[in-house]
Amino acid sequence: MSEKIGDAAQRLFTIHPDDDGIRVDRWIKRHMADVPFNLVSRWARTGQLRIDGKRAEPGDRVAAGQQLRLPPKDVQQVAVKAARPAAAPKRLGPPLTEDEIEFAQSLVIYKDEHAIVINKPPGLATQGGTKTTDHVDRLLDALCFDLPHRPKLVHRLDKDTSGVLLVARTPRAAGFFAKSFSSRTARKVYWAIIAEVPSIEDGIIELPLSKQPGTGGEKMHVDNKEGAPAKTRYRVIDIAGNRAAWVELQPYTGRTHQLRVHMAAIGHPIIGDGKYGGPEAFLTGTISRKMHLHARRLQIDSPGGGQIDVIAEPPTHFTDSIKQLGFDLADGDKLVFDEIKFMDTPEGKRKAVTQQAKAARKERKGERRGRGGPEKRGSDRGGPAKKNSDRSGGRGKR
């Protein structure tokens, strides 16, 4: 925003590119925190609010390069922050120490003029709360770099989930990225280690979710009557006998705790997730009891054109478990986004239906063969498979 002082009857502001497309009232709120909305409405009613000389309403949108005309400062007696493209939000908590600044900047794995991507460690909350004072949002004061205002969160990860977290550097970028997440054009891939082994190695889980009553919104559950639609794709990367599996998860929707609830619902909770998996979510031996859920990759369009495609390395406890279970870290990045997109096409849906019918036939055939005795009804790996097929709708391939 730049201000041009005209005659005593007006002030002119040139719209900065970062404010392109926002409403007039939003622009004023962003740059003139002391101006109440009823005053903006009064300016509009009396013709004192103008864009490029024409009368404007609070809901009209401005474009970069346009001139916004407002009444003189001495008449209205309001404070205008006119020397920067956006008003700096208030600092969240006390000033950061040198160690905190160094720590925050060490998390950065990608930076351009529009975005910063950090690799969030497990145990660090994304945002603060009543009992949470250490969180990513507070650390954003250390990530302004060459800009006069702090960046803004556009999505979040659970406290105990690690990995890729995108932060917008400008208001315009924040709006752009938020739209990408809400329209589901952003692609996210997670890694998880889960209890036992699904028999369907590549499938879709579609189970509606809602807040579980009596938990104050702190816990979600499957709710077939009133739950919001939720869809997750999973793919088995490798298995450790019948004990555990390393899986790749792709959320098609963004419900709270979606991946955790979905995997627990089909009988394969994420290792370390006692909240949804109970005792079954922990392995005996030396495997860490921390959450084994990691946001591995994010691919999203950039406001400047092209794409941002970032991969985050997993935390130490995750890589240690990978080694202890006999997995090879190099096997983890085999899924390509073209394959993910294919499943949303008509051809992909027809293929899924065919796979569903094939899986159902195999399941019935296995049941017929097993009627001679309980000991013939399948291997250990087949036990949770039926649960997986039934609860996820049986969609997937073997």
Secondary structure as GFF3:
##gff-version 3
##sequence-region A 1 398
A	DSSP	beta_strand	2	5	.	.	.	ID=ss1
A	DSSP	beta_strand	11	14	.	.	.	ID=ss2
A	DSSP	three_ten_helix	17	19	.	.	.	ID=ss3
A	DSSP	alpha_helix	24	31	.	.	.	ID=ss4
A	DSSP	alpha_helix	37	45	.	.	.	ID=ss5
A	DSSP	beta_strand	50	51	.	.	.	ID=ss6
A	DSSP	beta_strand	54	55	.	.	.	ID=ss7
A	DSSP	beta_strand	67	70	.	.	.	ID=ss8
A	DSSP	alpha_helix	73	76	.	.	.	ID=ss9
A	DSSP	alpha_helix	98	106	.	.	.	ID=ss10
A	DSSP	beta_strand	108	111	.	.	.	ID=ss11
A	DSSP	beta_strand	115	120	.	.	.	ID=ss12
A	DSSP	alpha_helix	136	139	.	.	.	ID=ss13
A	DSSP	three_ten_helix	140	143	.	.	.	ID=ss14
A	DSSP	beta_strand	152	153	.	.	.	ID=ss15
A	DSSP	beta_strand	162	168	.	.	.	ID=ss16
A	DSSP	alpha_helix	171	182	.	.	.	ID=ss17
A	DSSP	beta_strand	187	195	.	.	.	ID=ss18
A	DSSP	beta_strand	202	206	.	.	.	ID=ss19
A	DSSP	beta_strand	209	211	.	.	.	ID=ss20
A	DSSP	beta_strand	220	222	.	.	.	ID=ss21
A	DSSP	beta_strand	231	240	.	.	.	ID=ss22
A	DSSP	beta_strand	244	251	.	.	.	ID=ss23
A	DSSP	alpha_helix	258	265	.	.	.	ID=ss24
A	DSSP	alpha_helix	274	277	.	.	.	ID=ss25
A	DSSP	three_ten_helix	278	281	.	.	.	ID=ss26
A	DSSP	beta_strand	293	301	.	.	.	ID=ss27
A	DSSP	beta_strand	307	311	.	.	.	ID=ss28
A	DSSP	alpha_helix	316	324	.	.	.	ID=ss29
A	DSSP	three_ten_helix	329	331	.	.	.	ID=ss30
A	DSSP	alpha_helix	337	342	.	.	.	ID=ss31
A	DSSP	alpha_helix	346	369	.	.	.	ID=ss32
A	DSSP	three_ten_helix	370	372	.	.	.	ID=ss33
A	DSSP	three_ten_helix	374	376	.	.	.	ID=ss34
A	DSSP	alpha_helix	383	391	.	.	.	ID=ss35
A	DSSP	beta_strand	396	397	.	.	.	ID=ss36
###
